[in-house]
Amino acid sequence: YRMQETKERQLMPPVDGVQGQCLLWKVTILFYLPLRQIRYLPDAIINAVMRMRKMKDKGTLVVISGFSGAGKGTVSKALVEKFGYSLSVSATTRQPREGEQDGREYYFKSEDDFLRLIDYNGFIEYAQYVDHYYGTPRKFVEDELEAGHVVILEIEVQGAMKIKEQYPDAILLFITAPSIEVLKNRLIGRGTETAEVVEKRMRRAAEEAESIEQYEFIVSNEEGKLEDCMNTIHSIIESESCRITKRQEFVASLREGLEEYKENIDKDK
Ligand code: 5GP
């Protein structure tokens, strides 16, 4: 009987006297204190989620313009590959060039379809460039910005100005060849345009040069130095995205977090 009692005591020690008080303290320490913290847990989770949602500042819109033949297409694609930026695919009424695919370089549209898309508010901007329409589809850009991505628009000057009106935080970059001679040779060397079109594009370049001051940055795309050009653009994008004015929500979330921390300390006192 004694052995049985001892076994029971070992399994279920008595809860009276000094031993009982000890147990009470242990229970308090083990359960009550963590429970006090747990009381704040749902709030803490909700606040953390809210803060994370707020911290996710909107993405960055980067407009890359430049004279035809400056190499902005090559630079934009390389930026996408190297840094994972999103590239908006425009719609156009011009004919595809050899090797161009619908949905990859452009969405090739008839003029009627393009005009219908304008009516449906399908573009965030559109412009006419050397006899054809070009436009930036709205949905892709809005979705990508909402997801917090860097979105590149490779568009001409009129379109860039319309973007700046709607998105004042957009970064406007102008890419150029190191000289006009190089520019002309690149356009001719490309062999995709007739002499007449090359001339039209050079004339258009002269018009576009009038608007260079509307841009914030100018980057020269030198022969054989694509990597340098890309890195320069990448560092511009990086430093612009650290501007305090662009991180307002992040700053607000830091302040909110600190306020909450102070409140919790005061509650516990
Ligand atoms: P290309 O015919 O050489 O592909 O393009 C002619 C010009 O149209 C280039 O300067 C190019 O940047 C511009 N462009 C391409 N897509 C758009 C667009 O969606 N909107 C505007 N405004 N210009 C565009």
Residues whose N, C-alpha, C, O or C-beta is under 5 A from the ligand:
A	BS01	5GP	G66 S90 A91 E125 Y126 A127 Y129 Y134 G135 T136 E154 I155 E156 G159
